[in-house]
Every structure is written in structure tokens, then in C-alpha cells.
Amino acid sequence: MKPMNKMLFLFGILVPATAKIAFYTMQALAAPGYFADSIQMQVSIIVGLLATVFELMFVFTIWQHLQDGKTRKTPLITATLLLIPIFNIFWRFKAYYGWQSELRKYGTRNNLTVTAQRSWAVLAFCTLAGIASLFDLLDITLNLRWLALSSNFFAASSLGFLAIVISDYCDAVTGISQQQLPESLSASASSRWWEQGLASVVLPLLLVFSVMFTPLIKREIGRSHVTYAVASIDAIRQAANIYYHDKGYYPATVTDLTNGGYLTLDPKTRTEWNFQLVGNPPTQIQATSTKAMPGGKGLTVM
């Protein structure tokens, strides 16, 4: 077994992860409603993908070094399960904190000296990263700026502890790699060559699919916000009729209704949608989404 390159994983994970958090924070502060434009989203996805690739490589590598035929978790499965939303909040503890107990068992079985790791840093990282994931899921659903900023705050806080974890785990792997292993154990570990080959195919495919489907999922979530626009259109139509009965003519714009006290729209709906009366008397009421709407700008509802 070869020692792990500590600087490779420190820079490969932390630098793009920090850049991703910075981009998402700028997006969250850019406009109410928080929705990334196309360029910002592309850059965020690229740096986020890079951080994810290096993290999966890191998890795969640390578990690969413990494969002597008796370790319960395999590198491929352990790394792959980190890609499952919601479940990965729980699995992160198994992948990172669980590695320490497996390392001690591995050292005992093979008469190897194992360096100590700072368990508190692992627990702090997993906890903060889990909280960040929860806020991120809520942000995707509710599209609120404070949720995005909270997610970024906890994600940024977790990176300092992750740096400690990467440093400790790389030192531990390097320590056991420098100790002589019996040939039988080395052969047993190398018997999983098929898993390493499979990982080089499966993990990139999973990452590509996640990048492909993330915008689609966001758009579908955005389409659920169409119900708010439809409800508002009905309210505008009723308010326009009342306005006509009171004044003898129809309003020219939706602003006439709100200024006259005939209509009250939810602030979030007004941020995500622009409403327009078509014709006089109005034959249609048109709602057009803004960039603050999770489904994107330009969606029209009548």
C-alpha cells in the first residue's frame, strides 16, 4: 500500500469547496428569492463537482487501505452511498467516524501500530455538514435567502474540522502503509481489483447523473410554485370585477388594484411573478416568472 498524499486531498477538497460556498453566498446575497443565473450555476456546479470528486476519492482511498478480507465496509459502497441525498447525512458518520473503529480493529488483527485521530473533529465535521445539508434541502424547497445563508455558514464552519480529519487520516494511512504487512494480507487486499476498476466507472457516472438531474429537479420544484401564480390570477380576476362594479371601468394594471386596496399579494409571490392584465376589459391575466422563482425566469401562466 502506498502512503496518501495529504496535500492533494487538502487542496483538492477544501479549495473548490470554499469556492463553491463563496459562489452560493454571493448568489444568495445578490437578489431576494435567491436563484442563480446560468453562469453562476455552471461555475458553482463545476467547483462543487470537483470538491465532491476529491471527497469520494478520499473516502474510497482510506477504506481501501483497510481491506484485508475482514473489514465490513468496502470502499466503493462506502463512497457511493455518500451521494444519496438525506441518507448521506447519516452515512457520513459511518464513512468518517466509523473508519476510526475499523482502523483500530485492522491494526489489532495485523499487529500494526495505529496513530491516534481526533474524534471530536470528526464528530464536529459530520454534524456541521449534516446541518448544512438539511438547510440546503429546505432552501431548494422553500427558496428562502436565510436558509441558503445558513447552509453556507454551517458548510464553511465544517471545513476547518474537515481539514483536521484529512490530516489525521492521511497520517494514519501513511503510518500503517510504512509498516510491513504479511504477503497473505497484501494479496487479500489486492483481490478487490475489480472494485477499484468499477469505482473508476461507477462514481463518475453517478456524479454526471447528479449534475444532469439537479437542474431538472430544481425546475420541477419551481413548477410547484405555479400553483401560487394560479391562485393569484384567480384573486386578481375577482378583484378586477369588484373594481369594475365600484368604478364603472376595469383597472389598467395590477398595481391599480393593490394601490386601491382591492388586492393584496403575498410578498414572495410578487417577488417570483410579474402579473399583467391583457386587454381592457381584461380578457386574460398573465403571470411571468422572474429569476427569483426556483423554476427560472420566463415561465408564463395564464
C-alpha positions as CSV (number, residue, x, y, z in Angstrom):
1,M,0.0,0.0,0.0
2,K,1.2,3.5,-0.9
3,P,1.1,6.4,1.6
4,M,-1.7,9.0,1.0
5,N,-0.9,12.4,-0.5
6,K,-2.1,14.7,2.3
7,M,-1.7,18.0,0.3
8,L,-3.5,16.6,-2.7
9,F,-6.7,15.9,-0.7
10,L,-6.4,19.1,1.4
11,F,-6.3,21.3,-1.6
12,G,-8.5,19.1,-3.8
13,I,-11.4,19.1,-1.3
14,L,-11.0,22.4,0.6
15,V,-10.2,24.8,-2.2
16,P,-13.1,24.0,-4.5
17,A,-15.5,23.5,-1.5
18,T,-14.6,27.0,-0.3
19,A,-15.1,28.4,-3.8
20,K,-18.5,26.7,-4.0
21,I,-19.6,28.2,-0.7
22,A,-18.4,31.7,-1.8
23,F,-20.3,31.5,-5.1
24,Y,-23.5,30.3,-3.3
25,T,-23.2,33.1,-0.7
26,M,-22.8,35.7,-3.5
27,Q,-25.9,34.3,-5.2
28,A,-27.9,34.3,-2.0
29,L,-27.0,38.0,-1.4
30,A,-27.5,39.0,-5.0
31,A,-31.3,39.1,-5.1
32,P,-34.3,38.4,-3.0
33,G,-35.7,34.9,-3.6
34,Y,-32.2,33.6,-4.3
35,F,-31.9,32.0,-7.7
36,A,-28.6,31.5,-9.5
37,D,-28.3,32.8,-13.1
38,S,-26.9,30.4,-15.7
39,I,-23.3,31.4,-15.4
40,Q,-23.2,31.4,-11.6
41,M,-24.9,28.0,-11.6
42,Q,-22.5,26.5,-14.0
43,V,-19.4,27.7,-12.1
44,S,-21.0,26.5,-8.8
45,I,-21.7,23.1,-10.2
46,I,-18.2,22.8,-11.6
47,V,-16.4,23.6,-8.4
48,G,-18.9,21.6,-6.3
49,L,-18.4,18.6,-8.6
50,L,-14.6,19.0,-8.2
51,A,-14.9,19.0,-4.4
52,T,-17.2,16.0,-4.5
53,V,-14.9,14.0,-6.7
54,F,-11.9,14.6,-4.4
55,E,-14.0,13.8,-1.3
56,L,-15.2,10.5,-2.8
57,M,-11.6,9.7,-3.8
58,F,-10.5,10.4,-0.2
59,V,-13.2,8.2,1.3
60,F,-12.6,5.4,-1.2
61,T,-8.8,5.6,-0.5
62,I,-9.0,5.5,3.3
63,W,-11.3,2.5,3.2
64,Q,-9.3,0.8,0.5
65,H,-6.3,0.7,2.9
66,L,-8.3,-1.3,5.4
67,Q,-9.2,-4.1,3.1
68,D,-7.8,-7.4,4.5
69,G,-10.8,-9.5,3.8
70,K,-12.3,-8.9,7.2
71,T,-13.4,-5.3,7.0
72,R,-17.1,-4.9,7.0
73,K,-17.4,-1.9,4.6
74,T,-16.0,-1.8,1.1
75,P,-14.5,1.3,-0.5
76,L,-16.9,1.5,-3.4
77,I,-20.1,1.1,-1.5
78,T,-19.0,3.4,1.3
79,A,-18.1,6.2,-1.1
80,T,-21.1,5.7,-3.4
81,L,-23.7,6.0,-0.5
82,L,-22.4,9.5,0.2
83,L,-24.1,10.6,-3.0
84,I,-27.6,9.7,-1.7
85,P,-29.4,12.9,-0.5
86,I,-30.7,12.9,3.1
87,F,-29.3,9.4,3.7
88,N,-25.8,10.7,3.3
89,I,-26.4,12.9,6.5
90,F,-26.4,9.6,8.4
91,W,-23.9,7.8,6.3
92,R,-21.3,10.5,6.6
93,F,-20.9,9.4,10.3
94,K,-20.4,5.8,9.2
95,A,-17.9,6.7,6.5
96,Y,-15.8,9.0,8.6
97,Y,-16.3,8.3,12.3
98,G,-16.8,4.6,11.6
99,W,-13.4,4.5,9.9
100,Q,-11.6,5.0,13.2
101,S,-13.0,1.9,14.8
102,E,-12.3,-0.1,11.7
103,L,-8.7,1.2,11.7
104,R,-8.2,0.1,15.3
105,K,-9.6,-3.4,14.5
106,Y,-7.4,-3.6,11.4
107,G,-4.3,-2.7,13.4
108,T,-5.1,-5.3,16.1
109,R,-5.7,-8.0,13.6
110,N,-2.4,-7.3,11.8
111,N,-0.2,-6.3,14.7
112,L,0.2,-2.7,13.4
113,T,0.7,0.5,15.4
114,V,-2.1,2.9,14.7
115,T,-1.7,6.6,15.2
116,A,-4.4,8.5,17.2
117,Q,-7.1,10.6,15.5
118,R,-9.0,13.5,16.9
119,S,-12.5,12.1,17.3
120,W,-14.0,15.4,18.2
121,A,-13.0,16.9,14.9
122,V,-14.7,14.1,13.0
123,L,-17.9,14.4,15.0
124,A,-17.9,18.2,14.6
125,F,-17.4,17.9,10.8
126,C,-20.1,15.3,10.3
127,T,-22.6,17.3,12.5
128,L,-22.0,20.7,10.8
129,A,-22.0,19.2,7.3
130,G,-25.3,17.4,8.2
131,I,-26.9,20.6,9.4
132,A,-25.7,22.4,6.2
133,S,-27.3,19.6,4.1
134,L,-30.6,20.0,5.9
135,F,-30.7,23.7,5.4
136,D,-29.8,23.2,1.7
137,L,-32.7,20.8,1.2
138,L,-35.0,23.3,2.8
139,D,-33.7,26.0,0.7
140,I,-34.3,24.1,-2.5
141,T,-37.9,23.5,-1.4
142,L,-38.7,26.9,0.2
143,N,-36.3,29.1,-1.7
144,L,-35.6,31.5,1.2
145,R,-32.4,33.6,1.4
146,W,-31.8,33.0,5.1
147,L,-31.9,29.2,4.5
148,A,-29.2,29.5,1.8
149,L,-27.0,31.7,4.0
150,S,-27.5,29.3,7.0
151,S,-26.5,26.4,4.8
152,N,-23.4,28.2,3.7
153,F,-22.5,29.2,7.2
154,F,-22.6,25.6,8.6
155,A,-20.8,24.3,5.5
156,A,-18.0,26.8,5.8
157,S,-17.7,26.0,9.6
158,S,-17.3,22.3,8.8
159,L,-14.3,22.8,6.5
160,G,-11.9,23.7,9.3
161,F,-12.8,20.4,11.1
162,L,-12.6,18.5,7.7
163,A,-9.0,19.8,7.3
164,I,-8.1,18.2,10.7
165,V,-9.8,14.9,9.6
166,I,-8.0,14.8,6.3
167,S,-4.7,15.5,8.0
168,D,-5.2,12.8,10.8
169,Y,-6.5,10.1,8.4
170,C,-3.7,10.6,5.9
171,D,-1.1,10.4,8.7
172,A,-2.8,7.2,9.9
173,V,-2.9,5.6,6.5
174,T,0.7,6.6,5.8
175,G,1.7,5.1,9.2
176,I,0.2,1.7,8.5
177,S,1.5,1.8,4.9
178,Q,5.0,2.1,6.2
179,Q,4.7,-1.0,8.3
180,Q,5.4,-4.4,6.9
181,L,2.4,-6.5,6.0
182,P,2.4,-10.2,5.5
183,E,2.1,-11.3,1.9
184,S,-1.3,-13.0,2.5
185,L,-2.8,-9.8,3.7
186,S,-1.5,-7.8,0.8
187,A,-2.8,-10.5,-1.6
188,S,-6.2,-10.3,0.1
189,A,-6.4,-6.6,-0.2
190,S,-5.4,-6.7,-3.9
191,S,-8.1,-9.3,-4.6
192,R,-10.5,-6.4,-4.8
193,W,-9.0,-5.1,-8.0
194,W,-12.4,-5.4,-9.7
195,E,-13.9,-2.9,-7.2
196,Q,-11.2,-0.4,-8.0
197,G,-12.0,-0.7,-11.7
198,L,-15.7,-0.5,-11.1
199,A,-15.3,2.6,-8.9
200,S,-13.4,4.4,-11.8
201,V,-16.6,3.9,-13.9
202,V,-19.5,4.0,-11.4
203,L,-18.5,7.1,-9.4
204,P,-18.0,9.4,-12.4
205,L,-21.3,8.2,-13.9
206,L,-23.2,8.9,-10.6
207,L,-21.6,12.4,-10.5
208,V,-22.6,13.1,-14.1
209,F,-26.2,11.9,-13.5
210,S,-26.4,14.1,-10.4
211,V,-25.2,17.1,-12.3
212,M,-27.7,16.4,-15.1
213,F,-30.7,15.9,-12.9
214,T,-30.1,18.7,-10.3
215,P,-31.3,21.5,-12.7
216,L,-34.3,19.3,-13.7
217,I,-35.2,18.7,-10.1
218,K,-35.0,22.4,-9.3
219,R,-37.2,23.2,-12.3
220,E,-39.8,20.7,-11.2
221,I,-39.7,22.2,-7.7
222,G,-40.2,25.6,-9.4
223,R,-43.2,24.3,-11.3
224,S,-44.8,23.5,-8.0
225,H,-44.7,27.3,-7.4
226,V,-47.0,27.7,-10.3
227,T,-49.9,26.9,-8.0
228,Y,-49.2,30.2,-6.2
229,A,-49.4,32.1,-9.5
230,V,-52.7,30.4,-10.5
231,A,-54.2,31.3,-7.1
232,S,-53.1,34.9,-7.5
233,I,-54.6,35.1,-11.0
234,D,-58.0,34.0,-9.6
235,A,-57.6,36.6,-6.8
236,I,-56.7,39.3,-9.4
237,R,-59.7,38.4,-11.6
238,Q,-62.1,38.7,-8.7
239,A,-60.5,42.0,-7.5
240,A,-60.8,43.4,-11.1
241,N,-64.6,42.6,-11.2
242,I,-65.1,44.3,-7.8
243,Y,-63.0,47.3,-9.1
244,Y,-65.3,47.5,-12.1
245,H,-68.5,47.4,-10.1
246,D,-67.2,50.2,-7.8
247,K,-65.8,52.5,-10.5
248,G,-67.5,51.5,-13.7
249,Y,-64.3,50.6,-15.6
250,Y,-61.6,48.0,-15.3
251,P,-58.2,48.6,-13.9
252,A,-55.3,49.1,-16.4
253,T,-52.7,47.3,-14.2
254,V,-52.5,45.1,-11.2
255,T,-50.9,48.0,-9.4
256,D,-54.2,49.8,-9.6
257,L,-55.8,47.0,-7.7
258,T,-53.1,46.9,-5.0
259,N,-53.0,50.7,-4.6
260,G,-56.7,50.9,-4.4
261,G,-56.9,48.3,-1.6
262,Y,-58.7,45.7,-3.8
263,L,-55.9,43.2,-3.8
264,T,-53.1,42.0,-1.5
265,L,-50.5,39.7,-2.9
266,D,-48.0,37.6,-0.9
267,P,-44.6,39.4,-1.0
268,K,-42.9,36.2,-2.0
269,T,-45.3,35.7,-4.9
270,R,-44.8,39.3,-6.1
271,T,-41.0,38.6,-6.0
272,E,-41.3,35.4,-8.1
273,W,-44.0,36.5,-10.5
274,N,-44.9,39.6,-12.6
275,F,-48.7,39.9,-13.3
276,Q,-50.2,41.7,-16.3
277,L,-53.8,42.4,-17.4
278,V,-54.2,41.7,-21.1
279,G,-56.9,43.8,-22.8
280,N,-59.5,46.3,-21.4
281,P,-61.7,44.8,-20.3
282,P,-59.1,42.2,-19.4
283,T,-59.6,39.0,-21.4
284,Q,-56.5,37.4,-19.8
285,I,-54.4,37.7,-16.8
286,Q,-50.8,36.7,-17.5
287,A,-48.1,35.7,-14.9
288,T,-44.5,35.6,-15.9
289,S,-41.8,34.2,-13.6
290,T,-38.8,36.2,-12.6
291,K,-35.3,34.8,-11.8
292,A,-36.3,34.6,-8.2
293,M,-38.6,31.8,-9.0
294,P,-37.0,28.3,-8.4
295,G,-38.1,27.1,-11.9
296,G,-36.3,30.0,-13.6
297,K,-37.1,33.2,-15.5
298,G,-39.7,33.3,-18.3
299,L,-42.3,30.7,-17.3
300,T,-45.7,32.0,-18.3
301,V,-49.0,31.1,-16.7
302,M,-52.5,32.4,-17.9
